[in-house]
Amino acid sequence: MNEFKKIILQQNEKDIYRDVTDLTDIIVYLLSKNIISSQDRETIANNTPMNKTAMLMKLLYQKEDGSAWFEEFLIALSRDYSWISDKLSEQYYHEENNRKTFYLSGKGQVPPLPQHNVTRTSYVEELRKAIAKLRREDFLVVHGMPGWGKTCLVIDALNNISLLEDSLEGCVYWISVGDMGDEPDDLQCKQLQKKLCDMVNLPINTQQDYFIQLKRYFSIRPNISALLVLDKVKSSKVVDALNVGCKVLVTTQNTDVVKKYSRKQFFHIQKGFSESESVKLLQDFVYDDKNLGPSLKDIAIKIHHSWKGHPMAIGLIGGELCEFKEESQKDVSRWKQHVRSHQGDVETRRNSLVIEQLSSVIELTTSKLNDNHKKRFEMLVVLVEDTNITIDVLKILWDLDRSEVISTLDQFYKKSLVFKKFNLKDVPVYGIHDMLMDYLMKITSPSTREELNKDLVHKYIKACNNNFANLPQDNYIFSYLCHHIEFANLWEECRDQLFTLRYIESKLRATGPADLLLDLSKYKSGLSGSNSEYHSKIADIKQLVEDSGWDIHFSNEIDIVQCALLQSKKSYLYKEGVELAKASNAETVYFCPRNSWEKPKDLEVEVTRNVTAVSLTNSSVTHANERVLMYPYECDNKFYIGELDLRYRLPRRYFYAGDAGDVVMLKVSPSGDRFLSAHSNGFINMWSLASADTPPPSMRQKDFSPFYCDIRTTPSLSFSHYRKVTCACFSSNGKLVLSTSEDGNVHVWNLENNSTVNRFSVHPNPYAISCSFISGDKLIAYACQNFKIFCHELQNNKPFSDFQLKKEHGNLVCLLSVSEEDKKLLVVQEKAVHLCHWEHETLQHRNSQERHPEDDTFVILSHRVSLLTV
């Protein structure tokens, strides 16, 4: 809910900046309602008129759920700028569908309702009440027989703005796990956690377990109200992997998946549609806006009782009637063929024969297909279950042109044999219900499915002209090629192609490093066979992926040949890279180091403005000292924080802070998963640097979103001083940030809860210009303009020591912590480097020396500190 308010505000920023010329009354009103503080008012007052508005907007964007900041801001605007407040109010309060779309589809990836849907009022209302009563760490298990419409019921229940905003605070996340199987392995479970991290835009600490980070994320507002929906759960391992402390709704046929948990309640779907619901759905298939006539309604009621309102059966029958609407509106015999007489006890039939009964209606529906359509439908059994199917895939599978594929799919869609949705690129994708897939598995033999897999692989081989590197980018085959080779038993024919450098490059670009590693693990036996040479090749590929997989996936300008040349000379990829480099055209130049571990570290960048901040990254995931952050980096007439690669001399991604002012300092956290940018207007922004490995294809396909954006505009955290930041640094564990500012304050910030731990006031002149944590973060040190250094105990918030530097050593450059445990501080001045340390809470007096720039002689300066030669 809070995020949607911020989006509305962002969409109207231009109007606010242009029209709101006087903030005085607005500030006074917001202050009276405790929306902003006196400190906030002073911060705003110390800016130019344009920057005052930007500062107010920045403060509002930092507001959390629970306060009425948006509503009060509208009231404040309405007094003098009613046209803006009216517009904001209209967009928020009167566009309920937009809000629902944002919460469900845009943010939570909740699937849309089917084209023909009837709300099962009694179940939906009960389910909404059950969801509203959930507390953190509660489980709601929606269970019932196959095809009873569990998924649609949950989607329908969530399509309620009051439930979404009042009970869930707009936080709903949907993960379909039907393709995980009965026994998912640890890697698959970890990728599920990674998927959830991606969904909530959690800045990932690659040095820390995903589970721990998610537990922390869902322990703070508004995330404490979040609902996680796990659809089609078959294994308790999935529940265990995603039991991260939020409310959890599970759809399943097996209630034992939550057996070990005590805080659970069950919602049993014991029956299908009511009589009126079945009639309404059948009517919806046949008529657009007209009720059934008496004779058709009577037959519809008989159909309902024949199938006991089974949702999938009614849907399939409706789809069959829909194919010939005009005939179905007049010909009662078309309806009568779906009326069945059954023998035996109702409950026995419902529970024991429901699958068989459903198979008969599927068979009846498919029997009405012409021979070509029937053959094409049966061929769908070869595709991986629970994946999005694109038109491009079916062009190859069915060997048809695009128009014929679309025509066939339209027929299947009308008969409810497939369902359709549009991905984020507004491209149609299709899917098959798992019960329909079970039916196809039932009517095809293992040998038939093997032949279908062989046929599909050979069709793709033909499409790529026998070069796997040129397989079509259809969002399917690069993800599932090894799957089809496995089931077609074609390893001997295809193995060598899967190890070529160009195929690896195409695979990385299409699916990302995580998916390639998943293939190497899952299909290791087929890939290696009984040949030890292939085991070695698999190890070489893993090393390449670790070194350069991320780069290749995100930048089309990165040449995998150059990456291969940076591998060990014993690697088969290095040798293949050499051959490809020799065969390349004369205009391509490759860097081949004398030793494979010698990587180029120089970087030449043309800039239009002086560089004001730079920092090397230092994560083991992102390869220490091989990437650099710098500001400003110009792109499309805007200035960004650029992340540049020292190996390939190319920008990897950009970070844009908007109106936060010029960047005066960049610092990367000790774990390398994030960095801070300190700004001239007093703000300190936190940005994620986490490795962006791609989820497994079955997870990635469910939303079919663009891979990733190269420009990031939203910091994960933000806090501020009143004036320009002069220095900022991380603690050794990366949980705290120490900062100094021209406003005369020294702050210690807690990144885990975005709060101030300590605040030390320094006279505005001289203010602090450098700072550092010392002694395992137990002490902090900061240096002022007057060359005086102060040390404080962090826990007790009291002075520990202070001392004076010599002005003749030149201006202070920086303070650096030397040891995590010892009380040591490295003081760097223009003409000297000092190593200070304390014993028994007293500064030790040791030698300090100076290196003159004109010679290599040393002179004794004092007995306070000692020189550390560098």
Beta strands, then each sheet from edge to edge (+ up, - down):
strand 1: 139-144
strand 2: 172-176
strand 3: 227-233
strand 4: 247-252
strand 5: 264-269
strand 6: 419-422
strand 7: 428-431
strand 8: 613-616
strand 9: 627-635
strand 10: 638-645
strand 11: 650-655
strand 12: 663-668
strand 13: 674-679
strand 14: 683-688
strand 15: 711-712
strand 16: 717-720
strand 17: 725-730
strand 18: 736-741
strand 19: 745-750
strand 20: 755-761
strand 21: 768-774
strand 22: 779-784
strand 23: 788-793
strand 24: 798-804
strand 25: 812-817
strand 26: 824-829
strand 27: 833-839
strand 28: 842-843
strand 29: 848-851
strand 30: 858-862
strand 31: 866-867
sheet 1: 2+ 3+ 4+ 1+ 5+
sheet 2: 6+ 7-
sheet 3: 8+ 9- 10+ 11- 15-
sheet 4: 12+ 13- 14+ 16-
sheet 5: 17+ 18- 19+ 20-
sheet 6: 21+ 22- 23+ 24-
sheet 7: 25+ 26- 27+ 28-
sheet 8: 25+ 26- 27+ 31-
sheet 9: 29+ 30-
end
